[in-house]
Amino acid sequence: MSLTPDLILSAYCQGLFPMADGRDGAIGWYSPDPRAIQPFVQGDPLGSFHVKHSLAKQVRKHPFEITTDHCFARVIHHCATVQRQGETGTWISPKIEALYFDLHSSGFAHSVEAWHQGELSGGIYGVTIGSVFFGESMFSLRPNASQIAYVWLVEHLRERGYTLFDVQFTNAHIEQFGVVEVPKEAYMQLLQRAIEHKVSWADA
């Protein structure tokens, strides 16, 4: 079966997402159990979003200009090619880049960009269906750029009425924000409710 944007959207609704085995490797489907999510809705029994004091201090200084959907292709390419501390390789192949750019063109994938003196310094991209944001990847070229973009993203999701922020896997970079892991069965229940609740990424 050919991998298409429509197939990817259908897979997300079933708790699956694609990952490539390196830049030139085959693409497979993944559905981790447990699944990592970012609590951010007030009163969420699973937990809450929190920002370390040192990062909150940096956020208040507004060191970056934050935008959304200004350069999706550059963000996903940087996510694929910028080396992360403690990590090797990537799961974002050129085919993945092209498919997600198609999703972006049709309004299902979005990017958040952090700029410093006019230079792209960090960013995040993901997919939206209903009131779910499926966070895919992030990158940083300057200290705190991706983390501040992450904080902006959470506030944006709150403002727009999103109900689920799926981060797939947890890691030290995002655990600081209160990310939790839930069993797959519980995740699927959260997912189905959130898919049925329609919100908009931005005003029409």
Backbone as ProteinMPNN parsed JSONL, in Angstrom:
{"seq_chain_A": "MSLTPDLILSAYCQGLFPMADGRDGAIGWYSPDPRAIQPFVQGDPLGSFHVKHSLAKQVRKHPFEITTDHCFARVIHHCATVQRQGETGTWISPKIEALYFDLHSSGFAHSVEAWHQGELSGGIYGVTIGSVFFGESMFSLRPNASQIAYVWLVEHLRERGYTLFDVQFTNAHIEQFGVVEVPKEAYMQLLQRAIEHKVSWADA", "coords_chain_A": {"N_chain_A": [[0.841, -1.197, 0.0], [0.583, 2.162, -0.896], [2.171, 4.894, 0.699], [0.455, 7.647, 1.773], [-0.712, 11.061, 2.343], [-3.414, 10.934, 3.26], [-3.559, 8.315, 4.229], [-1.767, 8.486, 6.342], [-3.122, 10.293, 8.05], [-5.365, 8.721, 8.665], [-4.075, 6.686, 10.033], [-3.079, 8.034, 12.302], [-5.477, 8.488, 13.639], [-5.96, 5.984, 14.562], [-4.081, 5.59, 16.439], [-1.503, 5.253, 15.479], [1.693, 6.074, 13.981], [4.04, 7.131, 11.444], [7.522, 6.262, 11.038], [10.797, 6.633, 9.795], [13.63, 4.518, 9.136], [16.201, 6.001, 9.628], [17.664, 8.46, 7.339], [17.622, 7.293, 4.839], [16.242, 4.982, 5.136], [13.721, 2.339, 5.421], [10.196, 2.965, 5.923], [8.262, 2.586, 8.792], [5.432, 1.614, 10.913], [4.355, 2.845, 14.064], [3.25, 2.398, 17.438], [3.462, 3.208, 20.404], [3.424, 1.711, 23.684], [3.639, 2.198, 26.972], [2.054, 5.385, 26.092], [3.293, 8.645, 25.566], [2.17, 11.731, 26.798], [1.45, 15.261, 26.951], [0.216, 16.811, 29.646], [-1.915, 19.624, 29.836], [-4.29, 20.914, 30.091], [-6.278, 22.705, 32.341], [-6.891, 21.321, 35.504], [-6.591, 18.709, 34.706], [-6.616, 15.327, 35.483], [-4.429, 13.726, 35.028], [-2.157, 15.154, 35.326], [-0.11, 18.158, 35.149], [0.974, 21.016, 33.235], [4.175, 22.388, 33.574], [6.726, 24.841, 34.075], [10.136, 25.199, 34.485], [11.747, 27.356, 36.872], [14.037, 28.746, 35.956], [13.766, 28.599, 33.165], [11.294, 29.851, 32.841], [11.988, 32.405, 33.556], [13.62, 33.095, 31.397], [11.707, 32.993, 29.347], [10.122, 35.217, 29.987], [11.816, 37.239, 29.258], [11.594, 37.383, 26.545], [13.369, 36.4, 24.387], [13.184, 35.425, 21.828], [11.461, 35.811, 18.726], [8.336, 34.478, 18.165], [6.679, 32.543, 15.786], [4.131, 31.044, 13.697], [3.758, 28.529, 11.274], [5.309, 29.834, 9.356], [7.552, 28.866, 8.013], [7.38, 26.001, 7.334], [8.607, 23.882, 5.865], [11.347, 24.336, 6.254], [11.536, 24.004, 9.008], [10.843, 21.247, 9.42], [12.889, 20.088, 7.965], [15.168, 20.91, 9.365], [14.613, 19.601, 11.773], [15.064, 17.039, 10.904], [17.774, 17.019, 10.318], [19.432, 18.441, 12.123], [21.674, 17.719, 14.637], [20.99, 16.172, 17.736], [21.764, 16.466, 21.185], [23.17, 13.644, 22.634], [21.876, 11.913, 20.939], [21.744, 9.967, 17.926], [21.43, 9.828, 14.373], [18.248, 9.847, 12.572], [14.664, 9.82, 12.268], [13.328, 10.947, 10.258], [12.875, 10.914, 7.019], [13.572, 11.988, 3.577], [11.208, 11.318, 2.18], [9.305, 11.285, 4.257], [9.465, 14.003, 4.949], [8.393, 15.18, 2.594], [5.766, 14.128, 2.551], [4.69, 15.167, 4.92], [4.876, 17.848, 4.387], [2.912, 18.002, 2.438], [0.725, 17.459, 4.09], [0.843, 19.735, 5.641], [0.28, 21.671, 3.676], [-2.369, 21.099, 3.21], [-3.522, 21.846, 5.565], [-3.299, 20.254, 7.857], [-0.918, 19.889, 9.193], [1.401, 21.66, 11.207], [3.741, 24.266, 12.066], [5.871, 25.686, 14.57], [7.89, 28.434, 15.042], [10.981, 29.734, 16.261], [12.663, 32.753, 16.329], [15.729, 34.548, 16.141], [17.024, 37.645, 15.93], [16.2, 37.723, 13.267], [16.996, 35.252, 12.309], [16.277, 31.819, 11.89], [15.994, 29.908, 14.717], [15.058, 27.795, 16.211], [12.484, 25.271, 16.518], [9.291, 23.561, 16.175], [7.243, 20.905, 14.954], [4.083, 19.451, 14.024], [1.078, 17.429, 13.818], [-2.399, 18.055, 13.381], [-5.586, 16.913, 14.331], [-9.0, 17.116, 14.781], [-9.243, 17.986, 18.116], [-6.673, 17.355, 18.783], [-3.179, 17.641, 19.118], [-0.521, 16.262, 17.571], [2.574, 15.995, 18.478], [5.538, 16.025, 16.674], [8.395, 16.501, 16.171], [11.275, 18.436, 17.245], [13.674, 21.118, 17.116], [16.783, 22.816, 17.864], [18.864, 25.598, 17.487], [19.956, 27.526, 19.005], [20.506, 28.145, 22.496], [17.745, 27.194, 24.506], [15.854, 27.737, 22.528], [14.073, 25.824, 21.275], [12.724, 24.978, 23.551], [11.422, 27.274, 24.48], [9.771, 27.7, 22.305], [8.183, 25.46, 22.648], [6.857, 26.048, 25.051], [5.355, 28.244, 24.152], [3.771, 26.892, 22.287], [2.197, 25.18, 23.916], [0.645, 27.104, 25.305], [-0.688, 28.165, 23.128], [-2.217, 25.95, 22.278], [-3.924, 25.7, 24.475], [-5.337, 28.131, 24.305], [-6.675, 27.803, 21.877], [-8.387, 25.75, 22.389], [-7.681, 23.057, 22.314], [-7.518, 19.606, 23.382], [-5.845, 17.438, 23.757], [-2.439, 16.71, 23.807], [-0.246, 14.959, 22.221], [2.827, 13.49, 22.661], [4.119, 11.231, 21.999], [6.741, 9.723, 22.609], [8.569, 9.878, 25.665], [11.245, 11.996, 26.858], [14.312, 13.307, 28.256], [14.408, 15.959, 27.588], [11.795, 16.943, 27.405], [10.522, 15.971, 29.646], [10.73, 17.691, 31.757], [8.567, 19.374, 31.572], [6.397, 18.137, 32.628], [5.472, 15.896, 31.302], [3.71, 12.838, 30.904], [3.275, 9.254, 30.992], [0.868, 7.085, 29.612], [-1.177, 4.105, 29.673], [-1.741, 2.259, 26.621], [-4.448, 1.619, 26.086], [-5.856, 3.512, 27.632], [-4.895, 5.81, 26.418], [-6.023, 5.56, 23.843], [-8.71, 5.965, 24.38], [-8.684, 8.642, 25.243], [-7.793, 9.761, 22.864], [-9.844, 9.21, 20.952], [-11.999, 10.71, 21.956], [-10.92, 13.276, 21.777], [-10.469, 13.586, 19.039], [-13.038, 13.783, 18.065], [-13.832, 16.243, 18.953], [-13.932, 19.282, 17.579], [-11.638, 21.811, 16.732], [-9.898, 24.843, 15.786], [-6.74, 25.58, 14.362], [-5.97, 28.176, 13.806], [-7.459, 31.45, 13.382], [-9.922, 31.786, 10.859]], "CA_chain_A": [[0.0, 0.0, 0.0], [1.372, 3.379, -1.006], [2.043, 5.817, 1.825], [-0.118, 8.909, 1.327], [-1.171, 11.892, 3.462], [-4.682, 10.429, 3.791], [-3.274, 7.114, 5.016], [-1.139, 8.937, 7.588], [-4.18, 10.829, 8.911], [-6.148, 7.579, 9.144], [-3.263, 5.971, 11.014], [-3.091, 8.803, 13.547], [-6.764, 8.267, 14.31], [-5.912, 4.638, 15.133], [-2.993, 5.532, 17.398], [-0.261, 4.903, 14.795], [2.388, 7.13, 13.259], [5.156, 6.567, 10.677], [8.898, 6.668, 11.295], [11.745, 6.003, 8.888], [14.853, 3.99, 9.73], [17.257, 6.852, 9.098], [17.314, 9.289, 6.192], [17.434, 6.48, 3.637], [15.683, 3.689, 5.499], [12.309, 2.03, 5.213], [9.248, 3.614, 6.831], [7.411, 1.651, 9.514], [4.367, 2.18, 11.741], [4.633, 2.703, 15.487], [2.178, 2.707, 18.382], [4.088, 2.856, 21.687], [2.623, 1.419, 24.881], [2.719, 3.324, 27.143], [2.149, 6.54, 25.201], [3.616, 9.87, 26.3], [1.339, 12.898, 26.489], [1.735, 16.457, 27.739], [-0.955, 17.452, 30.261], [-1.872, 21.086, 29.776], [-5.622, 21.429, 30.378], [-6.441, 22.946, 33.775], [-7.684, 20.309, 36.185], [-6.364, 17.381, 34.136], [-6.223, 14.402, 36.557], [-3.18, 13.052, 34.693], [-1.02, 15.991, 35.692], [-0.195, 19.55, 34.717], [2.121, 21.592, 32.551], [4.921, 23.298, 34.426], [7.948, 25.385, 33.49], [11.154, 25.459, 35.498], [11.921, 28.777, 37.164], [15.072, 29.327, 35.092], [13.217, 28.757, 31.818], [10.243, 30.873, 32.913], [12.684, 33.695, 33.559], [14.019, 33.346, 30.013], [10.489, 33.263, 28.577], [9.701, 36.587, 30.27], [12.73, 38.164, 28.584], [11.244, 37.379, 25.119], [14.594, 36.39, 23.574], [12.892, 34.99, 20.47], [10.165, 36.08, 18.113], [7.677, 33.203, 17.882], [5.698, 32.566, 14.706], [3.606, 29.734, 13.341], [3.536, 28.237, 9.845], [6.053, 30.739, 8.475], [8.51, 28.128, 7.169], [7.215, 24.602, 7.735], [9.592, 23.014, 5.21], [12.643, 24.524, 6.916], [11.46, 23.42, 10.351], [10.923, 19.783, 9.385], [14.218, 19.696, 7.483], [16.087, 21.06, 10.496], [14.336, 18.499, 12.701], [15.657, 15.828, 10.337], [19.219, 17.083, 10.087], [20.188, 19.021, 13.236], [22.009, 16.681, 15.608], [20.571, 16.415, 19.107], [22.695, 15.971, 22.189], [22.887, 12.306, 23.127], [21.143, 11.136, 19.945], [22.345, 9.806, 16.609], [20.48, 9.435, 13.352], [16.953, 10.511, 12.492], [13.581, 9.004, 11.728], [12.658, 11.777, 9.257], [13.48, 10.741, 5.699], [13.029, 12.916, 2.582], [9.826, 10.939, 1.896], [8.516, 11.802, 5.377], [9.41, 15.456, 4.779], [7.467, 15.519, 1.503], [4.399, 13.784, 2.95], [4.221, 16.092, 5.946], [4.654, 19.14, 3.737], [1.58, 17.896, 1.837], [-0.232, 17.62, 5.189], [0.86, 21.159, 5.973], [-0.408, 22.402, 2.607], [-3.809, 20.865, 3.33], [-3.995, 22.378, 6.841], [-3.263, 19.276, 8.938], [0.365, 19.931, 9.895], [1.751, 23.042, 11.537], [5.047, 24.487, 12.671], [6.108, 26.836, 15.436], [9.266, 28.848, 14.803], [11.621, 30.708, 17.153], [13.606, 33.548, 15.551], [16.614, 35.466, 16.867], [17.594, 38.624, 15.002], [15.84, 37.362, 11.909], [17.487, 33.923, 11.956], [15.533, 30.7, 12.462], [16.847, 29.388, 15.786], [14.471, 26.604, 16.789], [11.115, 25.072, 16.072], [8.532, 22.333, 16.437], [6.132, 20.683, 14.022], [3.199, 18.347, 14.382], [-0.15, 17.212, 13.048], [-3.624, 18.289, 14.143], [-6.859, 16.309, 13.925], [-9.939, 17.417, 15.853], [-8.583, 18.818, 19.127], [-5.414, 16.695, 19.129], [-1.931, 18.017, 18.467], [0.452, 15.185, 17.619], [3.902, 16.581, 18.356], [6.415, 15.118, 15.941], [9.817, 16.697, 16.426], [11.691, 19.802, 17.51], [15.114, 21.313, 16.96], [17.261, 24.063, 18.44], [20.18, 26.059, 17.065], [20.41, 28.412, 20.066], [20.005, 27.673, 23.79], [16.361, 27.436, 24.928], [14.953, 28.091, 21.426], [12.981, 24.856, 21.122], [11.951, 24.923, 24.793], [10.532, 28.438, 24.507], [8.744, 27.407, 21.306], [7.306, 24.465, 23.269], [6.0, 26.784, 25.989], [4.408, 28.999, 23.327], [2.846, 25.929, 21.701], [1.228, 24.762, 24.942], [-0.288, 28.211, 25.515], [-1.522, 28.254, 21.92], [-3.19, 24.853, 22.325], [-4.927, 26.079, 25.484], [-6.165, 29.228, 23.785], [-7.5, 27.341, 20.761], [-9.341, 24.74, 22.852], [-7.233, 21.668, 22.141], [-7.714, 18.807, 24.585], [-4.834, 16.382, 23.876], [-1.129, 16.968, 23.225], [0.432, 13.671, 22.147], [4.248, 13.639, 22.356], [4.551, 9.904, 21.547], [7.762, 9.164, 23.508], [9.131, 10.862, 26.585], [12.702, 12.103, 26.93], [14.735, 14.256, 29.284], [14.191, 17.326, 27.11], [10.413, 17.378, 27.641], [10.024, 15.514, 30.95], [10.685, 18.845, 32.66], [7.29, 20.064, 31.429], [5.326, 17.358, 33.233], [5.012, 14.821, 30.421], [3.395, 11.58, 31.587], [2.995, 8.103, 30.13], [-0.399, 6.419, 29.918], [-1.344, 2.854, 28.932], [-2.297, 2.446, 25.283], [-5.914, 1.593, 26.137], [-6.31, 4.818, 28.123], [-4.578, 6.784, 25.375], [-6.984, 5.45, 22.747], [-9.95, 6.602, 24.828], [-8.446, 10.086, 25.161], [-7.652, 10.11, 21.449], [-11.133, 9.211, 20.251], [-12.782, 11.863, 22.418], [-10.317, 14.51, 21.28], [-10.669, 13.657, 17.588], [-14.429, 14.172, 17.805], [-14.014, 17.638, 19.353], [-13.296, 20.052, 16.516], [-11.139, 23.155, 16.979], [-9.132, 25.383, 14.665], [-5.387, 26.024, 14.713], [-5.904, 29.625, 13.699], [-8.687, 32.043, 12.894], [-10.073, 31.715, 9.4]], "C_chain_A": [[0.875, 1.245, 0.0], [1.105, 4.306, 0.179], [1.594, 7.173, 1.296], [-0.487, 9.76, 2.541], [-2.47, 11.38, 4.083], [-4.466, 9.186, 4.652], [-2.642, 7.491, 6.354], [-2.195, 9.481, 8.549], [-5.031, 9.712, 9.491], [-5.391, 6.817, 10.221], [-3.234, 6.712, 12.35], [-4.374, 8.553, 14.335], [-6.846, 6.893, 14.958], [-4.733, 4.466, 16.091], [-1.645, 5.188, 16.81], [0.387, 6.135, 14.188], [3.593, 6.522, 12.55], [6.501, 7.109, 11.14], [9.792, 5.919, 10.315], [12.971, 5.517, 9.666], [16.038, 4.753, 9.141], [16.796, 7.616, 7.866], [16.981, 8.455, 4.967], [16.747, 5.154, 3.918], [14.202, 3.549, 5.209], [11.456, 2.716, 6.268], [8.369, 2.545, 7.47], [6.378, 2.372, 10.348], [4.639, 1.872, 13.2], [3.423, 3.109, 16.318], [2.666, 2.331, 19.776], [3.076, 2.621, 22.804], [3.599, 1.242, 26.041], [2.994, 4.451, 26.15], [2.395, 7.794, 26.029], [2.723, 11.012, 25.842], [1.74, 14.049, 27.41], [0.453, 17.0, 28.347], [-0.82, 18.964, 30.168], [-3.221, 21.716, 30.067], [-5.786, 21.562, 31.883], [-7.349, 21.896, 34.398], [-7.515, 18.904, 35.639], [-5.894, 16.435, 35.241], [-4.895, 13.703, 36.283], [-1.957, 13.873, 35.085], [-1.199, 17.399, 35.174], [1.082, 19.963, 33.997], [2.866, 22.511, 33.514], [6.249, 23.654, 33.763], [8.925, 25.686, 34.617], [11.378, 26.966, 35.654], [12.927, 29.43, 36.211], [14.56, 29.544, 33.675], [12.131, 29.819, 31.802], [10.845, 32.266, 32.896], [13.12, 34.068, 32.155], [12.817, 33.683, 29.139], [10.061, 34.714, 28.754], [10.594, 37.628, 29.599], [12.447, 38.278, 27.086], [12.481, 37.396, 24.221], [14.363, 36.003, 22.123], [11.548, 35.547, 20.014], [9.563, 34.737, 17.734], [6.628, 33.402, 16.793], [5.166, 31.159, 14.496], [3.355, 29.658, 11.848], [4.234, 29.215, 8.907], [7.007, 29.988, 7.547], [8.506, 26.656, 7.562], [8.312, 23.721, 7.148], [10.964, 23.131, 5.87], [12.644, 23.885, 8.299], [11.608, 21.908, 10.287], [12.294, 19.328, 8.878], [15.25, 19.85, 8.588], [15.865, 19.957, 11.524], [14.989, 17.207, 12.223], [17.18, 15.841, 10.376], [20.045, 17.684, 11.22], [20.427, 17.95, 14.296], [21.601, 17.097, 17.01], [21.58, 15.809, 20.075], [22.263, 14.598, 22.684], [22.138, 11.419, 22.152], [21.938, 11.056, 18.657], [21.27, 9.403, 15.62], [19.187, 10.238, 13.411], [15.915, 9.531, 11.987], [12.834, 9.751, 10.617], [13.41, 11.672, 7.937], [12.947, 11.809, 4.746], [11.574, 12.605, 2.215], [8.893, 11.44, 2.996], [8.377, 13.315, 5.252], [8.37, 15.843, 3.731], [6.018, 15.25, 1.889], [3.854, 14.778, 3.971], [4.088, 17.512, 5.401], [3.307, 19.144, 3.033], [0.5, 18.059, 2.908], [-0.299, 19.072, 5.631], [0.08, 21.971, 4.94], [-1.918, 22.245, 2.682], [-4.358, 21.242, 4.706], [-3.949, 21.423, 8.008], [-1.946, 19.256, 9.714], [0.795, 21.38, 10.06], [3.139, 23.105, 12.173], [5.012, 25.707, 13.573], [7.589, 27.171, 15.3], [9.737, 29.853, 15.851], [12.722, 31.415, 16.375], [14.439, 34.431, 16.469], [17.312, 36.355, 15.851], [17.406, 38.2, 13.551], [16.302, 35.994, 11.452], [16.645, 32.847, 12.64], [16.432, 29.974, 13.462], [16.307, 28.129, 16.441], [13.047, 26.444, 16.289], [10.571, 23.703, 16.408], [7.549, 22.159, 15.296], [5.312, 19.491, 14.497], [1.958, 18.352, 13.527], [-1.351, 17.469, 13.947], [-4.803, 17.57, 13.495], [-7.832, 16.543, 15.071], [-9.289, 18.376, 16.837], [-7.323, 18.14, 19.653], [-4.271, 17.392, 18.397], [-0.953, 16.878, 18.677], [1.839, 15.803, 17.401], [4.862, 15.591, 17.722], [7.889, 15.299, 16.265], [10.099, 18.168, 16.681], [13.202, 19.904, 17.331], [15.489, 22.65, 17.594], [18.659, 24.362, 17.925], [20.771, 27.043, 18.07], [19.83, 27.905, 21.388], [18.574, 28.14, 24.061], [15.39, 27.713, 23.775], [13.784, 27.119, 21.302], [12.116, 24.795, 22.376], [10.971, 26.1, 24.893], [9.44, 28.291, 23.456], [7.722, 26.416, 21.855], [6.343, 25.14, 24.242], [4.943, 27.579, 25.216], [3.351, 28.062, 22.753], [1.784, 25.507, 22.703], [0.197, 25.864, 25.19], [-1.227, 28.367, 24.318], [-2.595, 27.167, 21.921], [-4.294, 25.146, 23.338], [-5.893, 27.109, 24.913], [-7.122, 28.751, 22.696], [-8.478, 26.241, 21.163], [-8.95, 23.303, 22.596], [-7.351, 20.922, 23.473], [-6.67, 17.71, 24.776], [-3.574, 16.8, 23.125], [-0.347, 15.672, 23.326], [1.894, 13.906, 21.788], [4.909, 12.3, 22.055], [5.513, 9.229, 22.526], [8.246, 10.262, 24.452], [10.652, 10.869, 26.496], [13.045, 13.202, 27.932], [14.431, 15.696, 28.887], [12.79, 17.83, 27.445], [9.839, 16.894, 28.97], [9.892, 16.668, 31.933], [9.342, 19.554, 32.642], [6.118, 19.282, 32.029], [4.737, 16.295, 32.334], [4.783, 13.545, 31.232], [3.17, 10.486, 30.548], [1.696, 7.454, 30.586], [-0.476, 5.114, 29.132], [-2.046, 3.1, 27.594], [-3.823, 2.486, 25.299], [-6.472, 2.932, 26.607], [-6.046, 5.897, 27.086], [-5.618, 6.753, 24.267], [-8.326, 6.075, 23.124], [-9.82, 8.125, 24.766], [-8.424, 10.548, 23.71], [-9.005, 10.206, 20.764], [-12.006, 10.383, 20.679], [-12.24, 13.159, 21.819], [-10.498, 14.668, 19.782], [-12.067, 14.17, 17.264], [-14.71, 15.628, 18.15], [-13.229, 18.531, 18.394], [-12.885, 21.447, 17.001], [-10.327, 23.583, 15.772], [-7.771, 25.851, 15.146], [-5.29, 27.541, 14.726], [-7.246, 30.158, 13.206], [-8.731, 32.004, 11.382], [-9.837, 33.086, 8.785]], "O_chain_A": [[1.799, 1.364, 0.804], [-0.037, 4.479, 0.603], [2.274, 7.778, 0.467], [-0.569, 9.24, 3.654], [-2.613, 11.39, 5.305], [-5.115, 9.024, 5.685], [-2.948, 6.885, 7.381], [-2.167, 9.164, 9.738], [-5.383, 9.744, 10.671], [-5.98, 6.357, 11.2], [-3.352, 6.094, 13.407], [-4.344, 8.424, 15.558], [-7.705, 6.658, 15.808], [-4.418, 3.351, 16.506], [-0.72, 4.861, 17.553], [-0.289, 7.126, 13.913], [4.121, 5.505, 13.0], [6.61, 8.255, 11.575], [9.584, 4.738, 10.037], [13.297, 6.051, 10.726], [16.772, 4.248, 8.292], [15.669, 7.44, 7.405], [16.156, 8.855, 4.145], [16.675, 4.293, 3.04], [13.528, 4.498, 4.81], [11.926, 3.013, 7.366], [7.8, 1.702, 6.776], [6.427, 3.595, 10.485], [5.095, 0.781, 13.541], [2.677, 4.022, 15.966], [2.331, 1.261, 20.282], [2.019, 3.25, 22.855], [4.314, 0.241, 26.094], [4.018, 4.468, 25.468], [1.774, 7.983, 27.075], [2.543, 11.231, 24.644], [2.29, 13.842, 28.492], [-0.343, 17.604, 27.628], [0.256, 19.517, 30.394], [-3.302, 22.927, 30.272], [-5.467, 20.633, 32.625], [-8.434, 21.614, 33.889], [-8.225, 17.992, 36.062], [-4.876, 16.705, 35.879], [-4.293, 13.146, 37.2], [-0.849, 13.344, 35.167], [-2.302, 17.797, 34.802], [2.129, 19.331, 34.14], [2.245, 23.327, 34.196], [6.812, 22.873, 32.996], [8.573, 26.353, 35.591], [11.223, 27.739, 34.708], [12.695, 30.534, 35.719], [14.879, 30.553, 33.047], [12.048, 30.606, 30.859], [10.29, 33.19, 32.301], [13.005, 35.228, 31.758], [12.901, 34.562, 28.282], [9.679, 35.372, 27.786], [10.176, 38.768, 29.395], [12.989, 39.161, 26.421], [12.634, 38.292, 23.391], [15.23, 36.218, 21.276], [10.627, 35.727, 20.811], [10.209, 33.939, 17.055], [5.799, 34.309, 16.867], [5.694, 30.197, 15.054], [2.817, 30.582, 11.238], [3.79, 29.404, 7.775], [7.245, 30.423, 6.42], [9.503, 26.131, 8.058], [8.888, 22.898, 7.859], [11.664, 22.13, 6.027], [13.64, 23.292, 8.712], [12.414, 21.338, 11.022], [12.803, 18.296, 9.314], [16.125, 18.996, 8.732], [16.826, 19.434, 12.087], [15.416, 16.382, 13.03], [17.808, 14.785, 10.458], [21.254, 17.458, 11.274], [19.477, 17.344, 14.792], [21.836, 18.232, 17.424], [22.171, 14.764, 19.803], [21.121, 14.414, 23.105], [21.795, 10.287, 22.49], [22.709, 11.96, 18.333], [20.31, 8.72, 15.978], [19.053, 11.178, 14.194], [16.248, 8.529, 11.353], [11.834, 9.258, 10.097], [14.467, 12.28, 7.769], [11.964, 12.476, 5.069], [10.791, 13.522, 1.966], [7.815, 11.961, 2.707], [7.284, 13.851, 5.431], [7.557, 16.738, 3.963], [5.137, 16.055, 1.589], [2.694, 15.182, 3.894], [3.277, 18.293, 5.898], [2.621, 20.166, 3.022], [-0.516, 18.712, 2.674], [-1.372, 19.579, 5.958], [-0.692, 22.86, 5.3], [-2.663, 23.136, 2.274], [-5.529, 20.99, 4.992], [-4.502, 21.729, 9.065], [-1.876, 18.66, 10.789], [0.586, 22.214, 9.179], [3.634, 22.128, 12.736], [4.23, 26.634, 13.366], [8.442, 26.293, 15.429], [8.973, 30.721, 16.274], [13.611, 30.767, 15.823], [13.935, 34.989, 17.443], [18.089, 35.884, 15.02], [18.315, 38.301, 12.727], [16.03, 35.604, 10.316], [16.337, 32.953, 13.827], [17.503, 29.485, 13.101], [17.042, 27.455, 17.164], [12.474, 27.365, 15.708], [11.291, 22.813, 16.861], [7.07, 23.141, 14.728], [5.781, 18.647, 15.261], [1.808, 19.175, 12.624], [-1.327, 17.141, 15.134], [-4.99, 17.614, 12.279], [-7.528, 16.207, 16.216], [-8.835, 19.453, 16.451], [-6.946, 18.319, 20.812], [-4.376, 17.696, 17.209], [-0.592, 16.557, 19.81], [2.223, 16.095, 16.268], [4.984, 14.454, 18.177], [8.564, 14.327, 16.603], [9.279, 19.035, 16.378], [13.915, 18.902, 17.387], [14.633, 23.502, 17.831], [19.532, 23.494, 17.925], [21.958, 27.362, 17.998], [18.762, 27.294, 21.391], [18.236, 29.309, 23.874], [14.2, 27.907, 24.025], [12.631, 27.543, 21.23], [10.907, 24.583, 22.283], [9.835, 25.936, 25.337], [8.304, 28.708, 23.683], [6.531, 26.52, 21.559], [5.15, 24.835, 24.252], [3.771, 27.583, 25.59], [2.167, 28.399, 22.734], [0.598, 25.478, 22.375], [-0.999, 25.584, 25.275], [-2.411, 28.664, 24.479], [-3.753, 27.436, 21.599], [-5.466, 24.868, 23.081], [-7.111, 26.969, 25.027], [-8.249, 29.236, 22.601], [-9.315, 25.839, 20.354], [-9.798, 22.413, 22.653], [-7.292, 21.523, 24.545], [-6.608, 17.106, 25.847], [-3.632, 17.193, 21.96], [0.157, 15.326, 24.395], [2.184, 14.46, 20.728], [6.125, 12.235, 21.875], [5.139, 8.267, 23.197], [8.322, 11.43, 24.073], [11.268, 9.876, 26.11], [12.168, 13.932, 28.394], [14.222, 16.552, 29.747], [12.611, 19.012, 27.737], [8.776, 17.358, 29.383], [9.051, 16.636, 32.831], [9.005, 20.262, 33.591], [4.972, 19.724, 31.944], [3.62, 15.834, 32.571], [5.56, 13.217, 32.128], [2.91, 10.765, 29.378], [1.451, 7.292, 31.781], [0.091, 5.015, 28.044], [-2.841, 4.03, 27.458], [-4.428, 3.299, 24.6], [-7.448, 3.431, 26.048], [-6.868, 6.793, 26.89], [-6.052, 7.804, 23.797], [-9.002, 6.652, 22.272], [-10.726, 8.814, 24.297], [-8.971, 11.598, 23.373], [-9.28, 11.184, 20.068], [-12.684, 10.985, 19.847], [-13.005, 14.03, 21.406], [-10.665, 15.789, 19.302], [-12.254, 14.907, 16.296], [-15.706, 16.193, 17.698], [-11.998, 18.529, 18.405], [-13.683, 22.168, 17.601], [-10.092, 22.799, 14.853], [-7.658, 26.45, 16.215], [-4.601, 28.117, 15.567], [-8.067, 29.407, 12.679], [-7.713, 32.167, 10.709], [-9.918, 33.238, 7.566]]}, "name": "protein", "num_of_chains": 1, "seq": "MSLTPDLILSAYCQGLFPMADGRDGAIGWYSPDPRAIQPFVQGDPLGSFHVKHSLAKQVRKHPFEITTDHCFARVIHHCATVQRQGETGTWISPKIEALYFDLHSSGFAHSVEAWHQGELSGGIYGVTIGSVFFGESMFSLRPNASQIAYVWLVEHLRERGYTLFDVQFTNAHIEQFGVVEVPKEAYMQLLQRAIEHKVSWADA"}
